[in-house]
Amino acid sequence: MLNYSKIYSKQTLDESDGQLSYVQGMLKFGDALAAIGYAYGIPYSKLTKRFPRVLRNNRFENICIDKIKKNFLSVYTVQDQIDFIKHNYTRIPNSILEIGGGRLEVVTFLAELSRQLEVEQTIVVVEPGEHAPTYLITTARKYFPRTSSILPVIHLINKPLHQVEDIDYSKFDTILMVESLEHILAKEFDPCMEQIRQQFHGSFIITNWLEYHPIAVGQYAPSNMHCRLVDDELYDYYASMGTVKHRDRSHLWIDS
């Protein structure tokens, strides 16, 4: 049994994958923005057409080098990312569950997106890290300083998913897992996944950096963090729950 609350401390999360995007107040293009795109019915090909650097490098984090001044420049803004969704969506989720929110940048982005689209959404995130309540405030201020105080409500469940006893997956039409599946012990997540298979109808979306597939226990991170095997066999099983809308290495988008 892992103590997820302590493992995912503020220091750990501040130094975790995607920190370069986080300090710029951006989503990672290759997994987080891609996942939100899928949730809004947007294929990955449209993302890479709008942001071609991502096609060349799935791990592109919005930095280029000014060859004259010899310094680093941000290429896009978070509003560019929001506008991409606003201009290309074919579906608007009504009720979203994110499993494993980390620094809560995905749900913060979703809240601002719903505000700009002027749609009502239920946004719930399960994140056991002990500092998640703090990130709920600081991430909003970092990403959207002018609107952080008027963002739609984000419902934070600050405990591990397997300890959430009253969750009803049938109430959601979208479930997101962005760089989180490999962080949850199989013996703790698999019973939850069986509940999802039985109760959930909607878009179920898993993303990571594309080359992070497969991920073995202890690969790319200590074994108490990357603590389960994620591979094609596991994705084959998940894919059987519905219609596969997109599958490429670590990206899996299923409609059930």
Secondary structure as a PSIPRED ss2 file (coil, helix, strand):
# PSIPRED VFORMAT (PSIPRED V4.0)

   1 M C   1.000  0.000  0.000
   2 L C   1.000  0.000  0.000
   3 N C   1.000  0.000  0.000
   4 Y H   0.000  1.000  0.000
   5 S H   0.000  1.000  0.000
   6 K H   0.000  1.000  0.000
   7 I H   0.000  1.000  0.000
   8 Y C   1.000  0.000  0.000
   9 S C   1.000  0.000  0.000
  10 K H   0.000  1.000  0.000
  11 Q H   0.000  1.000  0.000
  12 T H   0.000  1.000  0.000
  13 L H   0.000  1.000  0.000
  14 D H   0.000  1.000  0.000
  15 E C   1.000  0.000  0.000
  16 S C   1.000  0.000  0.000
  17 D C   1.000  0.000  0.000
  18 G C   1.000  0.000  0.000
  19 Q H   0.000  1.000  0.000
  20 L H   0.000  1.000  0.000
  21 S H   0.000  1.000  0.000
  22 Y H   0.000  1.000  0.000
  23 V H   0.000  1.000  0.000
  24 Q C   1.000  0.000  0.000
  25 G C   1.000  0.000  0.000
  26 M C   1.000  0.000  0.000
  27 L C   1.000  0.000  0.000
  28 K C   1.000  0.000  0.000
  29 F H   0.000  1.000  0.000
  30 G H   0.000  1.000  0.000
  31 D H   0.000  1.000  0.000
  32 A H   0.000  1.000  0.000
  33 L H   0.000  1.000  0.000
  34 A H   0.000  1.000  0.000
  35 A H   0.000  1.000  0.000
  36 I H   0.000  1.000  0.000
  37 G H   0.000  1.000  0.000
  38 Y H   0.000  1.000  0.000
  39 A H   0.000  1.000  0.000
  40 Y C   1.000  0.000  0.000
  41 G C   1.000  0.000  0.000
  42 I C   1.000  0.000  0.000
  43 P C   1.000  0.000  0.000
  44 Y H   0.000  1.000  0.000
  45 S H   0.000  1.000  0.000
  46 K H   0.000  1.000  0.000
  47 L H   0.000  1.000  0.000
  48 T H   0.000  1.000  0.000
  49 K H   0.000  1.000  0.000
  50 R H   0.000  1.000  0.000
  51 F C   1.000  0.000  0.000
  52 P H   0.000  1.000  0.000
  53 R H   0.000  1.000  0.000
  54 V H   0.000  1.000  0.000
  55 L H   0.000  1.000  0.000
  56 R H   0.000  1.000  0.000
  57 N C   1.000  0.000  0.000
  58 N C   1.000  0.000  0.000
  59 R C   1.000  0.000  0.000
  60 F C   1.000  0.000  0.000
  61 E C   1.000  0.000  0.000
  62 N C   1.000  0.000  0.000
  63 I E   0.000  0.000  1.000
  64 C E   0.000  0.000  1.000
  65 I E   0.000  0.000  1.000
  66 D E   0.000  0.000  1.000
  67 K C   1.000  0.000  0.000
  68 I C   1.000  0.000  0.000
  69 K C   1.000  0.000  0.000
  70 K C   1.000  0.000  0.000
  71 N E   0.000  0.000  1.000
  72 F E   0.000  0.000  1.000
  73 L E   0.000  0.000  1.000
  74 S E   0.000  0.000  1.000
  75 V C   1.000  0.000  0.000
  76 Y C   1.000  0.000  0.000
  77 T C   1.000  0.000  0.000
  78 V H   0.000  1.000  0.000
  79 Q H   0.000  1.000  0.000
  80 D H   0.000  1.000  0.000
  81 Q H   0.000  1.000  0.000
  82 I H   0.000  1.000  0.000
  83 D H   0.000  1.000  0.000
  84 F H   0.000  1.000  0.000
  85 I H   0.000  1.000  0.000
  86 K H   0.000  1.000  0.000
  87 H H   0.000  1.000  0.000
  88 N H   0.000  1.000  0.000
  89 Y C   1.000  0.000  0.000
  90 T C   1.000  0.000  0.000
  91 R C   1.000  0.000  0.000
  92 I C   1.000  0.000  0.000
  93 P C   1.000  0.000  0.000
  94 N C   1.000  0.000  0.000
  95 S E   0.000  0.000  1.000
  96 I E   0.000  0.000  1.000
  97 L E   0.000  0.000  1.000
  98 E E   0.000  0.000  1.000
  99 I E   0.000  0.000  1.000
 100 G C   1.000  0.000  0.000
 101 G C   1.000  0.000  0.000
 102 G C   1.000  0.000  0.000
 103 R C   1.000  0.000  0.000
 104 L C   1.000  0.000  0.000
 105 E H   0.000  1.000  0.000
 106 V H   0.000  1.000  0.000
 107 V H   0.000  1.000  0.000
 108 T H   0.000  1.000  0.000
 109 F H   0.000  1.000  0.000
 110 L H   0.000  1.000  0.000
 111 A H   0.000  1.000  0.000
 112 E H   0.000  1.000  0.000
 113 L H   0.000  1.000  0.000
 114 S H   0.000  1.000  0.000
 115 R H   0.000  1.000  0.000
 116 Q H   0.000  1.000  0.000
 117 L H   0.000  1.000  0.000
 118 E C   1.000  0.000  0.000
 119 V C   1.000  0.000  0.000
 120 E C   1.000  0.000  0.000
 121 Q C   1.000  0.000  0.000
 122 T E   0.000  0.000  1.000
 123 I E   0.000  0.000  1.000
 124 V E   0.000  0.000  1.000
 125 V E   0.000  0.000  1.000
 126 V E   0.000  0.000  1.000
 127 E C   1.000  0.000  0.000
 128 P C   1.000  0.000  0.000
 129 G C   1.000  0.000  0.000
 130 E C   1.000  0.000  0.000
 131 H C   1.000  0.000  0.000
 132 A H   0.000  1.000  0.000
 133 P H   0.000  1.000  0.000
 134 T H   0.000  1.000  0.000
 135 Y H   0.000  1.000  0.000
 136 L H   0.000  1.000  0.000
 137 I H   0.000  1.000  0.000
 138 T H   0.000  1.000  0.000
 139 T H   0.000  1.000  0.000
 140 A H   0.000  1.000  0.000
 141 R H   0.000  1.000  0.000
 142 K H   0.000  1.000  0.000
 143 Y H   0.000  1.000  0.000
 144 F C   1.000  0.000  0.000
 145 P C   1.000  0.000  0.000
 146 R C   1.000  0.000  0.000
 147 T C   1.000  0.000  0.000
 148 S H   0.000  1.000  0.000
 149 S H   0.000  1.000  0.000
 150 I H   0.000  1.000  0.000
 151 L C   1.000  0.000  0.000
 152 P C   1.000  0.000  0.000
 153 V C   1.000  0.000  0.000
 154 I E   0.000  0.000  1.000
 155 H E   0.000  0.000  1.000
 156 L E   0.000  0.000  1.000
 157 I E   0.000  0.000  1.000
 158 N C   1.000  0.000  0.000
 159 K C   1.000  0.000  0.000
 160 P C   1.000  0.000  0.000
 161 L H   0.000  1.000  0.000
 162 H H   0.000  1.000  0.000
 163 Q H   0.000  1.000  0.000
 164 V C   1.000  0.000  0.000
 165 E C   1.000  0.000  0.000
 166 D C   1.000  0.000  0.000
 167 I C   1.000  0.000  0.000
 168 D C   1.000  0.000  0.000
 169 Y H   0.000  1.000  0.000
 170 S H   0.000  1.000  0.000
 171 K H   0.000  1.000  0.000
 172 F C   1.000  0.000  0.000
 173 D C   1.000  0.000  0.000
 174 T E   0.000  0.000  1.000
 175 I E   0.000  0.000  1.000
 176 L E   0.000  0.000  1.000
 177 M E   0.000  0.000  1.000
 178 V E   0.000  0.000  1.000
 179 E C   1.000  0.000  0.000
 180 S C   1.000  0.000  0.000
 181 L H   0.000  1.000  0.000
 182 E H   0.000  1.000  0.000
 183 H H   0.000  1.000  0.000
 184 I C   1.000  0.000  0.000
 185 L C   1.000  0.000  0.000
 186 A H   0.000  1.000  0.000
 187 K H   0.000  1.000  0.000
 188 E H   0.000  1.000  0.000
 189 F H   0.000  1.000  0.000
 190 D H   0.000  1.000  0.000
 191 P H   0.000  1.000  0.000
 192 C H   0.000  1.000  0.000
 193 M H   0.000  1.000  0.000
 194 E H   0.000  1.000  0.000
 195 Q H   0.000  1.000  0.000
 196 I H   0.000  1.000  0.000
 197 R H   0.000  1.000  0.000
 198 Q H   0.000  1.000  0.000
 199 Q H   0.000  1.000  0.000
 200 F C   1.000  0.000  0.000
 201 H C   1.000  0.000  0.000
 202 G C   1.000  0.000  0.000
 203 S E   0.000  0.000  1.000
 204 F E   0.000  0.000  1.000
 205 I E   0.000  0.000  1.000
 206 I E   0.000  0.000  1.000
 207 T E   0.000  0.000  1.000
 208 N C   1.000  0.000  0.000
 209 W C   1.000  0.000  0.000
 210 L C   1.000  0.000  0.000
 211 E C   1.000  0.000  0.000
 212 Y C   1.000  0.000  0.000
 213 H C   1.000  0.000  0.000
 214 P C   1.000  0.000  0.000
 215 I E   0.000  0.000  1.000
 216 A C   1.000  0.000  0.000
 217 V C   1.000  0.000  0.000
 218 G C   1.000  0.000  0.000
 219 Q C   1.000  0.000  0.000
 220 Y C   1.000  0.000  0.000
 221 A C   1.000  0.000  0.000
 222 P C   1.000  0.000  0.000
 223 S C   1.000  0.000  0.000
 224 N C   1.000  0.000  0.000
 225 M C   1.000  0.000  0.000
 226 H C   1.000  0.000  0.000
 227 C C   1.000  0.000  0.000
 228 R C   1.000  0.000  0.000
 229 L C   1.000  0.000  0.000
 230 V E   0.000  0.000  1.000
 231 D C   1.000  0.000  0.000
 232 D H   0.000  1.000  0.000
 233 E H   0.000  1.000  0.000
 234 L H   0.000  1.000  0.000
 235 Y H   0.000  1.000  0.000
 236 D H   0.000  1.000  0.000
 237 Y H   0.000  1.000  0.000
 238 Y H   0.000  1.000  0.000
 239 A H   0.000  1.000  0.000
 240 S C   1.000  0.000  0.000
 241 M C   1.000  0.000  0.000
 242 G C   1.000  0.000  0.000
 243 T E   0.000  0.000  1.000
 244 V E   0.000  0.000  1.000
 245 K E   0.000  0.000  1.000
 246 H E   0.000  0.000  1.000
 247 R E   0.000  0.000  1.000
 248 D E   0.000  0.000  1.000
 249 R C   1.000  0.000  0.000
 250 S C   1.000  0.000  0.000
 251 H E   0.000  0.000  1.000
 252 L E   0.000  0.000  1.000
 253 W E   0.000  0.000  1.000
 254 I E   0.000  0.000  1.000
 255 D E   0.000  0.000  1.000
 256 S C   1.000  0.000  0.000
